Amino acid sequence: MESERQMQQQHNGGNSNKVNEDGLNAGNPTEGKKRINYKWWIRIAVYIFFMLAGQTAGVLLGRLYYSKGGYSTWLATFVQSAGFPIVIPLLIYFSKSRRSPSKSTGLPLYYLLLIYTALGLIAAGDNMMYSYGLLYLPVSTYSLLCATQLAFNVVFSFFLNAQKFTMLIFNSVVLLTISAALLAFNSGSDGGATKISEGKYVIGFVCTLGASATYSLYLCLVQLAFEKVIKKQTFNMILDMQFFPALVATFGSLVGLFASGQWRKLAGEMRGFQAGRASYVLTLAFTAISWQVSLLGMLGLIYEVSSLFCNVISTLALPLVPVFAVIFFHDKMNGVKAISLLLALWGFFSYVYQHYLDDAKGKKAKAKAKTKASDATISTIEIC
């Protein structure tokens, strides 16, 4: 028995300072867990910043494009995905430690192409519907209809992603929906909308509502692809999911631009742009870049958390737009916009707090499991 105890002490002592592949100290696993947990929260914060900054800038630049004389819906659709080449440097940088997409996932190449093509075409259709909605609807109605995307996402995520709902998550969804809907009752301060025909209003209404549903479906399908099909937890797969569907969406938008004949009017549109030709080109270029930054954040949040959380962040950006519009477009800031922003922040922190509670429960469950395993090991040694 004495020799067995000595062997056990030597075994434990030899492992006390061991560092595993994840950089965790085996002798002090709690310290390693905290480090990993902090890294996860930092990644989430970065993805949130990318999505909020990219989406807010994209919406503001899209508004600038229309307000200064732009009118091509297909061009507005095209720039929402045409910025995908900015991902190429990241693909090259991470190519040293990656294999081809089909080898890294274990899926046939044609299967991946089918997924990327389907998602790309869905994204192109969604961008087109949003473009028509922004063109034909007053900002108030457009914001109200965009707020419905959370409700659609709740339904899709429940059936496609088996999303579990708690009171905090429900509270977050309701608060963010109300926050976005409040913007619809603020149209008076934005100076009334331009008069449009009833037919165009109906088209804009249907397109925006359809775009909200399609956007929510797209998020849930991306999460489903990550969890059930690709099943590869690498940053490379996020880049692939951004690059290839965006390539397909850009090609589809380009086909629509030429098929509709709108490309013939682009030269005249550039000449008539109120801010000048250089501003016309820069507006389109930075719009494309902004949406790609937002897309990277969106995919990161879906990959790390869920499609519903991603949509929560997307809805949080709606009341942020008026705040920046005050700075850049000299819009009026009033109490309704301030309340809308506060409700959005309340809903956002409700969701974050839910994830904090889930993380704490997960830690306790792991600690209990390790304690039981340790007790079982000790009992086995004593029996021997």
MIVEX-453311 format. One record per residue (C-alpha): x, y, z; residue in three letters. Coordinates in pm, whole numbers, plus 32768, in hexadecimal, padded with zeros to 4 digits. Example, Ala and Ser with C-alpha at 12.3 -4.5 7.8 and 13.67 -1.06 7.14 Angstrom:
REM residues 2
84CE7E3E830CALA85577F9682CASER
***
This chain:
REM residues 384
800080008000MET812180ED8050GLU81B980BA7EF7SER806580FD7E55GLU804482457F12ARG81A082AE7EA4GLN814A825E7D3AMET800683267D55GLN80BE84527DEBGLN81C384457CD6GLN80AF84327BD2HIS7FF3855D7C62ASN813286247C90GLY819E85E67B2DGLY805886747AABASN803F87A07B96SER80E8888E7AA3ASN807E87E97960LYS7FF188CB7852VAL7F01882D775CASN7ECF888175ECGLU7DD18991763AASP7ECA8A4D7713GLY7E1F89E77858LEU7EDF899D7994ASN7E7B883E79F9ALA7EDE88837B5EGLY7DFB89B57B68ASN7CDF89787A6EPRO7C0D8A967AF9THR7D118B947A8BGLU7D178B00792DGLY7B9B8AFF7917LYS7B8B8C6E7974LYS7C8C8CBF786BARG7BCA8C047760ILE7A848CA077D5ASN7B178DFD77BETYR7B8E8DB5765CLYS7A2F8D4975FBTRP79938E897683TRP7A9C8F5A75D1ILE7A498EAD7487ARG78D68EEF74C1ILE791B905F750BALA79E8908073CAVAL78D98FDA72F9TYR77CE90B97394ILE789D91EE7344PHE78D0917C71DCPHE775F913B71A9MET76E3927C724CLEU77E8935971A5ALA77C292B5704FGLY764692AF704DGLN7624941470CETHR771E94996FD0ALA767C93CE6EB8GLY751F94546F04VAL759995BC6F21LEU765D95A66DDCLEU753195066D32GLY745D962A6DA6ARG7566971A6D21LEU7560966A6BCFTYR73E796956BA7TYR73D897F36C3BSER74E398796B4FLYS743D97FD6A12GLY7485968769FCGLY736095B26989TYR73E194646904SER7355934E69DETHR742E92476938TRP756A93126975LEU7503933D6AE2ALA74D491C46AF0THR762091846A45PHE76F392526B3AVAL766591976C67GLN772D90636C01SER783390E96B0EALA792F91376C20GLY798A8FC76C4FPHE7AEB8FF26BB9PRO7B5790996D01ILE7B488F3B6D99VAL7C568EBA6CAAILE7D7E8F326D80PRO7CED8E766EABLEU7CBA8D3F6DD6LEU7E258D536D62ILE7EA48D916EC3TYR7DEE8C626F51PHE7E378B8B6E20SER7F7E8B166EBFLYS7EC28A4C6FC2SER7D9A89E16EEFARG7D4088DB6DF3ARG7C4088F66CDESER7ADA89316D5BPRO7A6A87D36CF9SER7B91872A6DA8LYS7B7587FB6EE5SER7A0387A96F0BTHR7A0386486E80GLY78E586A56D96LEU78E386776C1DPRO793A87B46B60LEU77F087BA6AA2TYR773587AC6BEFTYR77E988E26C6DLEU77B089936B22LEU763E89486B3FLEU763389DD6C9FILE76F68B166C3DTYR76288B486B01THR74DC8B256BB6ALA75448C166CCBLEU75D18D0C6BCEGLY748F8D146B01LEU73BF8D3F6C3DILE74A08E616CA6ALA74818F046B4DALA73058EED6B58GLY72FE8F746CBAASP73DC909D6C5EASN72FF90E96B34MET71C190ED6C04MET726291D16D07TYR72CE92BF6BF0SER716B92DB6B6CTYR70E4930F6CCAGLY71D994276D15LEU718794CC6BC9LEU700994BC6BD7TYR6FB794D66D4BLEU6FCE95F16E47PRO70E595B86F42VAL6FE5958C705ASER6F2A94716FADTHR707093D46F3BTYR70F693CE70A1SER6FB4933A7127LEU6FB8921E702ALEU712A91DC7068CYS70D691AC71D8ALA700A9078717ATHR714A8FB97125GLN71748F587292LEU70198EBE729CALA70648DF97160PHE71B18D8B71F2ASN710B8D09732EVAL70318C23725AVAL71458BAD716FPHE72478B787282SER714E8AAB734DPHE710A89B9722FPHE725B89B8717CLEU735689EB7297ASN7299896573C8ALA72CA8AB57475GLN72708AB075E7LYS71B68BDE766EPHE71C58C7177CBTHR71198D9E7862MET72538E707830LEU72678E1676BEILE70F28E577693PHE711D8FA37748ASN723D8FFE7661SER71778FAE7525VAL704890777599VAL711391A67605LEU71DB91B374C3LEU70A1918D73EFTHR6FF892A974AAILE7134937A748FSER713C93597314ALA6FC4938972F8ALA6FD994D473B7LEU709C95637294LEU6F63953971BFALA6EAA96367296PHE6FC197327270ASN6F8797897104SER6F1398E97155GLY706D995571C5SER711098D2708AASP705099B96FABGLY6F4298F76EF0GLY6F8097F26DEEALA6F7698336C7CTHR6E2D97E66BD0LYS6E2596966B22ILE6D1495DC6A69SER6C3F94D96B16GLU6CC893C86A35GLY6E3294166A8BLYS6DD7942C6BFBTYR6D4492CC6BEFVAL6E7B924C6B3BILE6F5B92EA6C42GLY6E8792626D5DPHE6E8490FE6CD8VAL6FF891076C7FCYS706491866DD5THR6F8C908B6E8DLEU700D8F756DADGLY71738FED6DDEALA714C8FE16F59SER70CF8E7A6F48ALA71DC8E176E4BTHR72EF8EB66F1CTYR72808DF2704FSER726C8CB16F84LEU73C98CF46EF9TYR745D8D197056LEU73BD8BD570CCCYS74328B186F96LEU75978B916FCCVAL758C8B167134GLN74F989CB70BCLEU761489A96FBEALA771C89ED70C8PHE768988F971C5GLU75FB87DC70F5LYS76B587DD6FAAVAL780E887C6FBCILE78528826712ALYS79AF88BB711ALYS7A0789B77228GLN7B0C8A8F717CTHR7B208BFC7119PHE7B668B866FB7ASN7A028B076F9AMET797A8C5D6FFDILE7A4B8CFA6EE9LEU79D38BF46DEFASP786C8C2F6E56MET789F8DA26E18GLN79658D956CD4PHE78B78C916BFEPHE77478CED6C3EPRO77A18E5E6C0FALA78458E036AC4LEU77058D576A53VAL762D8E786AD0ALA77088F736A17THR76F28EAF68D4PHE75778E9168F7GLY755890096936SER76369051680ALEU75578F7B672DVAL7426903867ACGLY74D091876771LEU751291376601PHE73CD907865C6ALA72FC919B664ASER73B292996571GLY74029376669BGLN7573936A6642TRP752D9455651CARG74C29567660FLYS75ED955166FALEU76BE9652663CALA75A3974E664FGLY756A96F967BCGLU76D897416808MET76CE988F674FARG759198F46807GLY760C988E695FPHE75F199C96A32GLN773399906AF5ALA7806995B69BCGLY789898346902ARG79AF97F069FAALA78B697E56B1ASER77D996FE6A49TYR78F096006A20VAL7965961E6B89LEU780195F96C0DTHR77D394B26B4ELEU792E94326BACALA790A94736D20PHE77A893EA6D1BTHR783192A36C92ALA794792976D96ILE785892EA6EB4SER776D91CD6E61TRP788D90D56E50GLN790791436FA7VAL77A491137026SER77908FBE6F7FLEU78D08F4A7029LEU78418FAD717AGLY76F58F097127MET77928DBB70CALEU78738DC671FBGLY77498DF872E3LEU76848CDF723EILE77B48BFB7257TYR78058C5073C2GLU76A48C81744FVAL75688C61737ASER74A28CFB725ESER73AC8D927356LEU74C18E497412PHE75468EC672C5CYS73ED8F4E7270ASN73DA8FF473C6VAL751A90B27373ILE749391057218SER7356919672B2THR7428925573AELEU74C193107287ALA736E939D721CLEU735594A17334PRO74CA94E97312LEU749B956971B0VAL73D1969F721BPRO74E096F47319VAL75ED96FF720EPHE74FB97A9711FALA74F198C87218VAL766C98E771FAILE769A98B77084PHE754A99236FF0PHE74EA9A2370FCHIS73A199747147ASP72E599DB727FLYS7311990D73BAMET71D998F57491ASN714F983175B6GLY70BD971974E5VAL720E96C87448LYS72B796D4759BALA71B495E87635ILE71D695007509SER734F94F0753ELEU732C94AE76B4LEU723293947678LEU731D92FD7575ALA74409304766BLEU7362926C7779TRP72FE91527693GLY7466911B7628PHE74EB9101778CPHE73CB901777E7SER74448F2476DDTYR75B18F4A7745VAL75548F0A78B0TYR74A28DCA7847GLN75E48D5277A3HIS76A48DAD78DETYR75B58CD579ACLEU75D48BB778B1ASP774E8BD178C2ASP77488BC87A40ALA76638A957A3DLYS774989EA7945GLY78758A257A27LYS77BE89977B56LYS775088657A92ALA78B588247A1BLYS793D88537B7BALA784187597C08LYS789286607AF5ALA7A07867B7B3BLYS79CD86577CB2THR790385197C7BLYS7A0D848F7B92ALA7B1D84DF7C8FSER7A5784387DA9ASP7A2183067CD1ALA7B9782F17C88THR7BF1830D7DF7ILE7AF381FE7E53SER7B8781177D4ATHR7CE8814D7DD3ILE7C7681057F38GLU7BCA7FC57ECAILE7D0A7F577E1ECYS
***
